[in-house]
């Protein structure tokens, strides 16, 4: 976990910078792409895509899924 409170883009893995434009992929904006990076630490997630949604797991921060994000 980052101690500075830094957050990361869950689709690109880049650090979020206040007042900066971050190019999030169009498929992610439409809800068609699961997050591939942890928003807390920027690590790559283990992602399982299923016919009815997806499930992502960070080795440090645990898992999230499409149901918890309201995308299922």
C-alpha positions, -999 to +999 in steps of 0.1 A: +000+000+000+013+035-008+020+057+022+015+089+003-021+083-005-014+081-042-041+066-064-038+049-098-060+046-129-075+010-127-074+007-166-039+021-174-020+017-141-007+053-143-006+075-112-035+099-110-024+135-111-048+162-099-060+185-127-044+163-154-061+146-183-059+108-180-066+088-212-090+061-200-098+036-229-132+041-245-142+005-238-136+011-201-157+042-201-185+022-217-182-005-189-170-031-214-135-036-199-127-048-164-100-029-144-066-044-150-046-025-123-052-019-086-064+017-079-046+017-045-011+004-055-010+003-093-001-035-093-014-057-121-046-075-112-055-112-118-087-108-138-112-135-147-139-126-173-171-146-172-202-145-194-221-126-167-193-103-155-157-102-142-137-107-110-104-089-103-079-097-074-050-076-062-024-096-042-023-068-016-058-053-015-081-082-023-108-086-049-136-066-066-161-078-091-186-064-116-215-069-092-200-048-065-194-020-091-230-023-105-218-035-139-234-070-139 
